């Protein structure tokens, strides 16, 4: 389904802008707020604090050997990867996907 924005959505926005897109999603039946959508990123990152709050056992993480490199060149080694159910939108206009 196509997502469109009207003139009303621009209320309070100074143009031109480069504001990030931040959304709220349902992740594994928990409402997760302030999710940054970065269409230029090739990784979906969940910080450890948020992962801990989902109360998923760390044993469910699959090992990852490839480090992540940030824009400033710093290297971070992920704790692992996991598939999580993510729901966007509200019924009847919603979608559920599994993300790694």
C-alpha positions as CSV (number, residue, x, y, z in Angstrom):
1,X,0.0,0.0,0.0
2,X,1.3,3.5,-0.9
3,X,2.2,5.8,1.9
4,X,1.6,9.5,1.1
5,X,1.9,12.8,2.9
6,X,-0.4,15.8,2.6
7,X,0.2,19.5,3.2
8,X,-1.1,19.0,6.8
9,X,1.9,16.7,7.5
10,X,4.2,19.6,6.8
11,X,2.7,21.7,9.6
12,X,5.6,23.0,11.8
13,X,8.3,21.6,9.4
14,X,10.8,24.1,8.0
15,X,11.7,23.4,4.4
16,X,14.1,22.2,3.1
17,X,14.7,19.7,5.9
18,X,16.7,16.5,6.5
19,X,15.0,15.4,9.6
20,X,15.3,11.6,10.4
21,X,12.2,9.4,10.2
22,X,11.4,8.0,13.7
23,X,8.5,5.6,14.2
24,X,6.9,3.4,16.8
25,X,6.6,-0.4,16.0
26,X,5.4,-3.5,17.8
27,X,8.5,-5.8,18.2
28,X,7.8,-9.3,19.6
29,X,4.6,-7.9,21.2
30,X,6.4,-5.0,22.9
31,X,5.8,-1.4,21.8
32,X,9.2,0.0,20.8
33,X,9.3,3.8,20.4
34,X,11.9,6.1,18.8
35,X,13.0,3.7,16.1
36,X,15.2,5.5,13.6
37,X,14.6,4.6,9.9
38,X,17.8,5.1,8.0
39,X,17.3,4.1,4.4
40,X,21.0,4.4,3.7
41,X,22.0,1.7,6.3
42,X,22.6,-1.9,5.4
43,X,22.1,-3.2,9.0
44,X,19.1,-3.3,11.3
45,X,20.6,-2.6,14.8
46,X,19.0,-3.2,18.2
47,X,21.0,-1.9,21.1
48,X,21.6,-4.3,24.0
49,X,19.5,-2.3,26.4
50,X,16.5,-2.6,24.2
51,X,17.2,-6.3,23.5
52,X,17.3,-6.9,27.3
53,X,14.0,-5.3,27.8
54,X,12.4,-7.7,25.3
55,X,13.3,-10.5,27.8
56,X,14.6,-12.8,25.1
57,X,17.3,-15.2,26.3
58,X,20.7,-14.2,24.9
59,X,21.2,-17.9,24.0
60,X,18.8,-17.3,21.1
61,X,21.3,-15.0,19.4
62,X,23.1,-16.5,16.4
63,X,26.9,-15.8,16.3
64,X,28.0,-13.0,13.9
65,X,31.7,-12.7,12.9
66,X,31.5,-9.6,10.8
67,X,32.1,-6.3,12.8
68,X,30.1,-3.2,12.1
69,X,32.0,0.0,11.1
70,X,30.5,3.4,11.9
71,X,30.8,6.6,9.8
72,X,33.8,7.7,11.9
73,X,35.6,4.4,11.4
74,X,35.0,3.0,14.8
75,X,34.4,-0.8,14.9
76,X,31.8,-2.6,17.0
77,X,31.4,-6.3,17.3
78,X,27.7,-7.4,17.5
79,X,26.6,-9.8,20.2
80,X,24.8,-11.8,17.5
81,X,21.7,-11.7,15.3
82,X,18.2,-12.8,15.8
83,X,14.9,-12.9,13.8
84,X,12.1,-10.8,15.4
85,X,8.5,-10.3,14.5
86,X,7.8,-6.6,13.7
87,X,4.3,-5.1,13.2
88,X,3.9,-1.7,11.6
89,X,0.6,0.3,11.5
90,X,-2.8,-0.4,13.1
91,X,-5.6,-2.6,11.9
92,X,-6.9,-2.8,9.3
93,X,-3.8,-1.1,7.7
94,X,-0.9,-2.9,9.2
95,X,1.8,-5.3,8.1
96,X,3.8,-7.9,10.0
97,X,7.3,-8.9,8.9
98,X,10.2,-10.9,10.3
99,X,13.4,-8.9,10.5
100,X,16.9,-10.0,11.4
